[in-house]
Amino acid sequence: MEVGVPHHTPHFHAYYQDEEGVFSLDPVDLIAGSLPRRQRRLVEAWAEVHQAELLADWQRLQAGQVPKPIDPLQ
């Protein structure tokens, strides 16, 4: 996603090997692409834990700012 380019639905992209999933933020749900079932569930669980951070980063991107890092799954 390019910084400063408006998007309509708050979302993020998740990558696993050669696959990509696009997830909405509220609610957290796969809206495009695909990931293997296990990885999809892990991404969804991570996004629910970090939903406030993801939404804050979404707002930063919409304002033309750089998003802040979010801790990965551990």
C-alpha positions as CSV (number, residue, x, y, z in Angstrom):
1,M,0.0,0.0,0.0
2,E,1.4,3.4,-0.9
3,V,1.6,6.0,1.9
4,G,-0.9,8.8,1.4
5,V,-3.1,7.0,-1.1
6,P,-6.6,6.8,0.2
7,H,-8.3,3.4,0.5
8,H,-11.9,2.8,1.2
9,T,-12.0,-0.1,3.6
10,P,-9.5,-0.3,6.5
11,H,-7.5,-3.4,5.7
12,F,-4.1,-5.0,5.8
13,H,-2.2,-7.6,3.8
14,A,-0.7,-10.8,5.1
15,Y,1.7,-13.0,3.2
16,Y,2.6,-16.6,3.5
17,Q,4.9,-18.3,1.0
18,D,3.4,-17.4,-2.4
19,E,-0.1,-16.6,-1.0
20,E,-1.6,-13.3,0.1
21,G,-4.7,-12.5,2.1
22,V,-6.3,-9.1,2.5
23,F,-8.1,-8.7,5.8
24,S,-10.6,-6.1,6.9
25,L,-10.0,-4.5,10.3
26,D,-13.4,-4.2,11.8
27,P,-14.5,-6.9,11.9
28,V,-11.3,-8.9,11.2
29,D,-12.1,-11.0,8.2
30,L,-10.5,-12.3,5.0
31,I,-11.9,-10.1,2.2
32,A,-9.6,-11.0,-0.7
33,G,-7.0,-13.6,-1.6
34,S,-6.3,-16.7,0.4
35,L,-4.0,-18.2,3.0
36,P,-3.8,-21.8,4.3
37,R,-6.4,-22.4,7.0
38,R,-3.9,-22.6,9.9
39,Q,-2.1,-19.4,8.8
40,R,-5.4,-17.6,8.3
41,R,-6.5,-18.4,11.8
42,L,-3.1,-17.2,13.2
43,V,-3.4,-13.9,11.3
44,E,-7.0,-13.4,12.4
45,A,-6.0,-14.0,16.1
46,W,-3.0,-11.7,15.8
47,A,-5.2,-9.0,14.2
48,E,-7.8,-9.2,16.9
49,V,-5.1,-8.7,19.6
50,H,-3.6,-5.8,17.7
51,Q,-6.8,-4.3,16.3
52,A,-6.4,-0.9,17.9
53,E,-2.9,-0.6,16.7
54,L,-3.9,-1.6,13.2
55,L,-6.7,0.9,13.1
56,A,-4.3,3.6,14.4
57,D,-1.8,2.8,11.6
58,W,-4.7,2.9,9.1
59,Q,-5.5,6.4,10.2
60,R,-1.8,7.3,9.9
61,L,-1.6,6.0,6.4
62,Q,-4.8,7.9,5.4
63,A,-3.2,11.1,6.8
64,G,-0.1,10.5,4.6
65,Q,2.1,9.4,7.6
66,V,4.2,6.3,8.0
67,P,2.6,3.5,10.1
68,K,4.2,2.4,13.4
69,P,5.6,-1.2,13.7
70,I,3.4,-3.8,15.3
71,D,4.8,-6.8,17.2
72,P,4.6,-10.0,15.1
73,L,3.3,-13.3,16.3
74,Q,5.6,-15.1,18.6
